[in-house]
Amino acid sequence: MSAWKRQIPKQLTNLQVGWVAENGTKPISNPTFGQIEQTAKVLATVIKCTDELIRDSAINLTQFLSEIVAEAMALEIERVALLGDGSNDPFCGVLNTSGINAVTMASSTVSFDDISNLIFSLNEAQAKDGVIVLSRAGLAKLMQLKDLKGQYVWCPPSASSPATIWNIPYVVCSQIPNSVTSASTLTGGDKTIAFFGRFNKNLLISPREEMTVKVSQDAAAWNSSDSSLESAFMTDQTWLRFTQALSINVTYGNAFSYLIFK
């Protein structure tokens, strides 16, 4: 993103084309379009270190902390991109986007038919290059699942291709919970979620500013718990502030489906 806020078009309806005879009238197609307003939000954290720790460290502590913060931020971006509710979270993720296809288990436990319904709930255009995203516990359940001929739906990797679920590539995401009750209650249950869709096209993660770090030995912050001023300068501390700005947007809810299963 070149600005903190921008609008990009999205297609709402399909267009039509037709064959035309010589000197024939060309058909007119009027697909409708909408707009996605992208507004970048800031993801941040502050880490406080003693000056002594930084002096005595055998490694570059700033680089080490940058690596672990980058990992934590990547996990949070994954969580919001998939599960963000748009209220407690700054963005609405795939699960809570209007129009997403919800697939329901046919019985008390997941079956081959449920996976089939998940995949074929999308039309051919949306399913093309689609990927299944699920938790590690969800993958463990599907690895034990068989079709009507007794063949496992999970296919092991080969020399030329990765492992698949019924010939669909998958990605394991640690941010998908294993205690789901329903799409609106992600705790207190015994289920998990599998998503299917073309994430590389219909889920936009647009950076405004890459992760930056600012180091200060003079920073101060008000501690509301005991009404005191905490000062890095007065306590021989170095504070490191990490920030990253980005926008997360789902372009088309109908381009995704999900299955809550156990």
N, C-alpha and C positions, 0 to 999 in steps of 0.2 A: 504494500500500500504506500502510495506517495503522499497521502494526507491522512489525518486522523478520522476523517469521515468521507465516504464516497458511496455512490450508487452504481450498481451494475445491473444490466437487464437479465431477466430470466424468461424462458419460454413457458407459457401456460397451456397452450393448445397446439396440436400438430398442424402442419401445413400439408397441402396436397399438390401434386404435380400431375400433368397429363400429356399424352402424345398429341401432337398437332399436325394435321394434314397441311399440304402446301397451300399457302395463303390463308390458312385457317386461323380462327380467333384463339388467342392464347387464354388458357384458364386463369382465373384470378383466385388467389388464395389469401385469406386474411387471418393468419394466426394471431393470437393475442399474446401480449407480453406484459410482464410485471417488472417490478424493480426490487432488488435487494439492497437495503441500506446497511452498509458495513460501517460500524463504529468501533474503533480500536479501544481496547481496555488494557490496563496495566496490571501485570502479574509481578509481585515483588516480595522480597523478604530482606530483613536486616540481621546480620550475624555479628555478635560482639565477641571479640577475642582480647585477651590481655596482651599487652606489648611484649611481655616476657615469653608468652607462647610463640609469638611470631618470630622473636629474636632467636629462640632456641630450636625452632623447628628445623629438621634436617632436610625438609623438602620445601618447595615453593607453596606456602600455605594458601595464598590467594588463588593460585591455579587449582589446587586440590579442592578448595571450597567451591570454585566456579564449576568444577565438574559435577560435584554432588548436587549443587543447586540446579544446574541445567537438567540433570536427571529428574529431580523432583518436579521441576516445572513441566517437563515433557509428560510426566505421568498425570499431572493436574490438567494439562491441555487435553490429553486423551479422555480423562473422566468427563470433562465438560462437553467435549465434542460428541460423546456418546450419550451421556446421561444428564447433561445440564438441564435445569428446569426453567431457566429464564427469570426466576424470582430470587431464590437464594444464590443462584449462579448468574454471572453477567450475560451468558448466552444460553440459548435454547438448543440442546443437543438433538441427536437423531431420534432418540426415544420419545421426546416430547414435541417433535415437530408435527404440525397439523398435516394430516393426509397419509401418515405412515401406515403401512399395512400390518395389522395385528393378526398373527396366526395362533390359533388355540390348539392345545393338545387334545387329541381325540379321546384319550383315556387318562388314567391317573399317572402314567409314566410315558416318556417319549417313545415314539415308534418311527419306523421307516416312513410311514405315510406323513408324519408330522414334518420330517425333513423335506420330503417331496413337496408338501404344501408351502413350506417356507420358501423354497427355491422358485416354485412356479406361481407364487403369488405376484411376482413381477412379470411384466410383459417382456417380450424378447429383447427389445431395445434397452430396457433398463437392466435386464439380467446379464447382458453382454459384458464380459470382463468383470462380473460381480465377484465379491469376496465374502466369505463367512467370517464374522468376528465373534469370538466367544471366549469364555474364561477357561482356565486350565481344568477346573472341575467339570465344566461342560464338555470339553474335549474328551475327558476320561469317560464320560457317559456315552458319548457318540462312538468312541472307539470300540465299544462292546455291542453296538447296535448292528443288526443284520437285516437284509432285505428278505423278500418272500422266498428266495432261492437259497437262503442260508449264507449269503455272502456278506461280509462286513462292508458297511458303507464307508468306513475309513480305509483309504488306500495308502500303503507305506510309500515313502519316497523311493525313486529309482535314480539311476545315474544321470538321467536327463530331465527329471521333473521332481518337484517337491511333493510332500504328502498332501493328500486331498481328502475332502469329505464328499463322496459321490461325484468325484471328478471336479469338484469346485475347490479352488484354493482357499485356505483359511489362515487367520491370524489370531494368535492367543493374546488376550489383553488382560493384564492383572487388575485393571480398574473395574471390570465387570463383577458385580457382587455374586456371591453364592447363597445369599440369604433372602432372596426376593420373594415377596408375597404377591405383588401385582405390579403393573407398570407404574403405578403412582406410589407404591410402598416397596422400597428396595431393601428393607430390613425385616427381621422377625419371621421370615419364611424359610423354605427349604428348596427353593428353585433358583435357577440361573437364567441368563438371557443369551440367545444367539441372534445376531443381526446378519442380514444379507443385503447387499447392494453394491453399487458402483461408487465406492468411496472416493476414488481418485478424481471423479468428475463432479459428484453432487455434494461433497463435503468440502467446504472451502476453509482452510486455515491460512489466513493472510497476515503475515508479519508486517507490522508498522515500524518497529524498532527491534533489532536483535538484542539478545541479552547483554546488558552492560553492567559494570561494577564500578562503584564509586567508593573510595577508601577515605576515611576521615578519622583523625585523632582529636578533633575539636567538636564533634557532634554532641548534641544534648537532646533529651526527650523527657517529657513530663510523665511521671509515674502516678496514674490516677488512683492506684490502690492505696498508697500511703501519702499522696499529695506531696511528692518530692520531685526534685529535678535531678535526673540522672545524667552525669556528664562523663563523656569519654576522656576528656582532658584531665579532669580531677581524679579519675580512678585509673589512670595509666592503661587505657583501653584503646583498641583500634576497632572501629565499626566499619563493616562492609555492607553496602546497600546494593542489592541485585535487582534489576528491573528488566522487564521485557514487555513490549506492547504488541498486541495482535487482535485480530477479529476472527470469530468462528461463526460460520453460517452454513446452514443446509439449504441448498438451492431448490430442492423439490422433494417434498415429503413422500410422494408416491413412488419415488425411486428407491425406497428402502422398505424392508419388512423385518419383523422380529418375532421370535418365538420364546415364550417363557416356559421352561420345561424342567423336569427332574427325572 
